[in-house]
Amino acid sequence: MSRFFLWALLLLSGSSQAAWKKVYTFERDWLVYQEAWKSFLPYVSSKHYNYHSKSLELHPQDFPKAYLAIYPKENYHLFLQGTLFKALKKGETYRLPLDSLQNKVIFTVYAENLEGLPGDFSLERDEKVVVTEKADFFSLQTRYGAPFSNFFLLSLLVIMTCLGLLFAAYPRVFASFYRYSDWIRWEVKDEVWMRRPFALPNLLVLFTLSLITSCLAYLIGFKTAQKEEFFSNADNFVTIWPSFLFIFSKLGLSFILFISRFFVYYLFTDLFKLKGLANVHYFKSLQTNLQFFTALFAILCLYSVYSGPATSIDFTYFLYLVDFYFIFRFFYFFQSFQRSFSFPRLFLFIYLVIIEGQIILFGIRELIFPTYI
C-alpha cells in the first residue's frame, strides 16, 4: 500500500503555459457497486441515476504519461481503492499522474446530491511548448489514520503494546490466559488470580480484550460498508479523531459488558446454588474470548490486506464461525466445570444455557456484527 503515499495531486493554475491534450473520456466506463453482487457493475442511467457514488476502473499501464483530469461541477469526495483520498471543490482543476501507479486502481466519486454521472473526468497528456510556470506541488493528504492503511498499523501497535506489557509485568498471567492446551485437557486449573477478578492483571486483560473487540467492530464496519451513520458519513474519515472516538466508544461498551458479566455470573450461580463457580466462569470466559478473538482479528487483518481496500467482504461465514465458537464453548464449559465441581448436572446445564445464550443473542456479537444482527 505504500504506493498510495508516493504520488501527489498536481493542481495547475489557470495561467500555466502548457497544452493539455485530451486523450480519453469515460462516458461508457462508469461503474456502480452492487451490494447484492459484491462487485462493480456497469452504470445504467435508468437504474443508477440517483446513486450517491460512481466508480472508474483504471489500468495505468494502458495510458503512459497520462493524467486523470478532473473538473468538478459540484463538491465531491474522491476515494481511491475504497479509502477517502481528497475532497474535490467545485470550479477547481485537479490532475493526478497515473505513472506513479503500477496496478489496477478504482476511483470512486461520492456526493449526497450526486445525480447521473460526475462531469468532466478524462485522461490528458501534457504537451508543453515552453516550461515557464507551474503551480506548486502539494502532497495529497490521505485520510490521517485512514481506516484501511493506518488502521492496521495503529491497532496492531496498541494491541501488541498491551500484550507486551502484560507479558513483561505478569508473565504467569499471560501464559495462563494464552494456554491453548486447556481446550484439549477440558479442565480448570486453580489460579490465584481467579480469586481476584478485578486485580490489575485481569483488568489489563479485560482492557486488551475490549480493544480487540472494538477494532474488530471498526474493521467489519468499514469493510462491509454498513448503513450505520458513522460509516455512511464520509466526513468522519477526513481526520483521525472521529475514528478514535468510534473505537474508544466501542471499547468502553465492551469493557462494561465484560466486567458486568462477573456480576451476572455471581447472581445466577447464587440462584442455582453453584457455589464457587462465578470466579472460575469469569476467568475462563476471559481466557477463551482473548484466545479466540486475538486469532480472529489476526486472520481478518491478513484477509483484508490480501483482498485489498476496495473489496467489500461478506462476513457471514465469520459470523457463523463466532456462533460455532460460542456453541462449542458451551460444551467445553459444561464438561470442564462438571469435572472440577460436584454440581448437579441439570442445574449446571440450565445455568450455562441461560448465561451462554445471552451472549449469542445480545452480547459481543452485536458489538462486532451489528449489520448481521
N, C-alpha and C positions, 0 to 999 in steps of 0.2 A: 504493500500500500504506500510505500514511500514515494511512488511516482505522483501521488496526489499533492505532495508538498513540494515537488521540484519545478512546477511550472507556474507562471504568473499570468494574470489577466492584464492585457495591454489596452489602456484607454487612450485613444488618439484624439488630439484636439482638432477642431474644425479647420485650423489654419495649416495643418501639416501638408507639405508639398510631396504628395505621393499619389500614385494612380492605383487604386484598388479595383481589381477586375473580378467580377462575379463569375465563379466557375461552376456553381451547382446550387440549386434550390431544392427545398424539401416539401413541396406541395403534396407529394404522394408517399412520403416516408414516415408520416407521423404515426405513433402507436399510442395505445391506451392500455393500462394494466387492468386485467380482469381477475378479481379475487377468486371467482369460482374456478377458473382455469389455472391460477397461479402462474400466469405468464402474460406477455405482452401480445396484443392483437392489433391488426391494422385499424386505424381510425376510420370510422364510418360516420359521416355527418349526421345522418338521420337517427343514429343510436347514441352517439357520444358527444353531441354538440355542447351539452351543459356540464361535461366532466370538468372538474376543477384542475386536473393535471393531464398534460400531454407529454409524450416522450419521443426522443430520437435515438436511434442506434447508429453509432458511427464507427467506421473502421479507419483509423488514421492513416494506415499504410496505403489506402486507396487514393489518398489526396495529399501527396508530399508537398511540403512548404505551404500548406493551406491554413487558413484561419477560419474559425467559426465566427461569423459576423452576426451581431445581434443589435437590432434597432427597436427596443421595446416601445410598444404603443401604450402599454399600461405598466403598472408596477408589478413585477413578478418575483418569485423566489426560484432560483435556479439550483437544481440538485444534480450532483454527479455521483453515479453509482449508488443512488439512494441516500446520499449524505448532502445536507444543505451546504451549498457552495458559495452563493452570493445573492444578495438582494438587488435585483435589477430595477433601476429607476426609469420611469417614463421619460423619453426625449433624449436620453444619453446613448452613446455608441460604445459597444464593447466588442473586442476581438480577442479570441482565445487561440493561441498557436497549437495546432494539432501535432506538430513534430515532437513535442515533449511527451506524447503518449505513444505507447507501443501496442497495446492490445485494444480489443473492442471496448467501447465505453457507451454508457447510456446516460443521456441528459434528460432531465425531467423539468418541465416548467409548471409551476403551481401558482394559482391565484384564486381567491374566493369568488371573484366575479368573472372568471375566465369563461368565455363563450366562443365556440368554434376553435380555430387554430390560432396560436400566438403568432402575431405578424412579424415579418421581416427577419427570418432566420435563413442564413445562406452561408455558403463557403466562398471565400475570396482569397486571391493571391495579391501580394504587394509587388507592384511593378513600379519602382521608384525611378524618377527622372534625375532628380538632384536631392541628395540627402542633406537637408538643411535644418530641419526642426522636427522633433518628435516629442510627444508628451512623455513625461516621466513614467517609468515602470512603477507599479506598486504591487506588492505581494498580495495576492488574493487571500484574505484571511478565511481559511476554512473554519468551520464551527469549532471554537475552542472547547475542548472536551467533547468533540463530536461523538455521537453515540456508537459509531462503528470503529473509528480509528483510535481515539484516545480512551474510549470506554474500556477496552481490554487491558491496556497498559495500566490505567489508574486503578481499576478494580482489582486486577491481579496483584499489583504492588501493595495495596492496602490489605487485602486478604492474606497475602504472604507475610506482611508485617505482623499482623495479629497472630498468625500461626507461629511465626518465628519467635515472637515474644512469649507465647505460651510454652514453646519448646525450650527456650532458654531459661525461663523463670521456673517452670514446673514440668520438667521432663517426664516424671512419672505420670502426671495427669495427662500430658499429651499422648504418651504411649497407651494409656488406658482408654482414652477416647477414640484413638485410631487403631484399636486392637481388632482387626477384621477377623481374627481367628475365633472370636466369640460367636460368629454366625455358624461356625461348624460345631463348636462344642455345645451350644444351646444350654449354657449355664450362666449363673450370676456369680461373679466374684465379689467378695466383700471388700469394698474400697472405703478408705477413711473419708474421702470427700463425698461419698454418698450420704453420709450422716449430716453434712452441712451443705444443703442445696444452694445457699446464697453466699458461699465462700467466694473469695476473689477469683480463684481459678475457674470455678463454674460460671461466674459472671462473664469472664473473658471468653469462655467457650460459647456462652449464650450470645454475646455481642458478635462474635465471629459468625455463628450460625445465622443470626439475624441479617448480618451484612451480606452473606452469600445469598440468602433468600431475596433481599431487596435487589441485588444485582441480577438475579435470575428474572425477577419481575420486570426490570428495566430492559434487559436484553430481549425477552419474549415480546414485550410490548412494542419495541422498536421493529423487530423482525417480522411481526405479524401485522403491522400497520393497523393497530387496534383503532376502533372508533372512539376510544376513551379520549376525553377532552385534552389531556396533556399531549398525547401523541398526534392528534389531529391539528394542533396549533403549531405551525412552522416557526413562529416567533420564539417558542420555548427552546429551540435549538440554535439560536443565534449566539447565545453566550452559555457558559457552563453552569451558571448559578441555578436556573430552573431545573436542570438535570440533577444537580446536587440536592436540591430541595426535594425532588421526587424520590430519589434514592433514600435520603435520610428520613422522609416521612414513612416510606415502606419499612425502613429499618426500625423505626420507633414502633410501628404497628406489630412487626414481627417480634420484637423484644417483649412487648406487653403480652402478646399472645403466648409466647413460650414460657414466660415467667408465671403467667396466670395458670398454666397447666398444672403446676405443682399444687395450687390450692384446689383445683378441680380433682386431682388425684387424691388429695388428703380428704376432701369431702366425701368422695364416693368410696374410698377404701374404708372410711369410718362407717359409712352407710351399710356396706356389705360385710363389715366386720373382718376385713383383710388387714389386720394389724401389721405394721412394719413394711407394707408394700409401697407406700406413697413415695418415699425417698428412692427406693430401688427403681420404681417405674419411671420416675423423673430422670434419674441418671441414664437409664437405658434408652429412654426416648431421646435425650440429647445426644447420646453416643451414636445411635443408629441414624438419626437425622443428619448429624455432622458428617458421618461417613458417606451416606448416600448422596446428599446434596453437594458435597465437595466434588464427588466423582461426576455427578450430573452436570455441574457447572463447567468442569473441565471439558467434558465431552461436547457440550453445547458451544463453548467457545471455539474449540477446534473445528466443529462442524460449520459454524457461522463464518469463520475465516476462510474455510475451504470453499463454501458456496458463494462468498462474495457479498459485498454490502448491498448490491442492487437486487439480490434474490430474496424474495419472501419465503419463509419456511412454514410448512404445515406442522405444528407442534402436537397434532392429535396423538401420534404414536408415543411421544414423550409423556403426554398426559396419561395414556394407558400404562406406561412404564411406572409413573408415580403411583397410580392406583394399585398396580400389581405389588409395588413395594410395600404399601400400607397393608394390603391384604396378607402378604407373606409375613410382614412384621407382626400381625395379629397372632398368627400361629406360632411364630418364634417366641413372642412374649408368653403365650399360654403355656408352651412346653417348658420354657426356661423357668417361669415362676412356679409351675407345678413341681418341677424338680427341686427347687430351692426352698419351697414353703409347703406346709401341710394344710393348704386351704381346700375347702370343698370345691370340687371341680365345677359344679354348676354355678356357684357364686362367682368364681374366678372367670368363667366363660361369659356370664351375663355382664359382669363388670367390664371386661375387655370389649365386648360387643358395643356397649354404650360409649365408652371412652374413645376407642379407636374409630368407631363410626362417626363420631363428631368431627374428627379430623378430616375424614374423606368428604363429608358433606359441607362443613363450614370452616374448616381450618386453613392450613397452609396452602392448599390447592387454590383457594380463592385469591390469596395474595399473589401467587405466581401466575396462575392461568385465568384471570378474570374473563377473558374473551370466551373461554370454553365452558364457563360455569352456567 
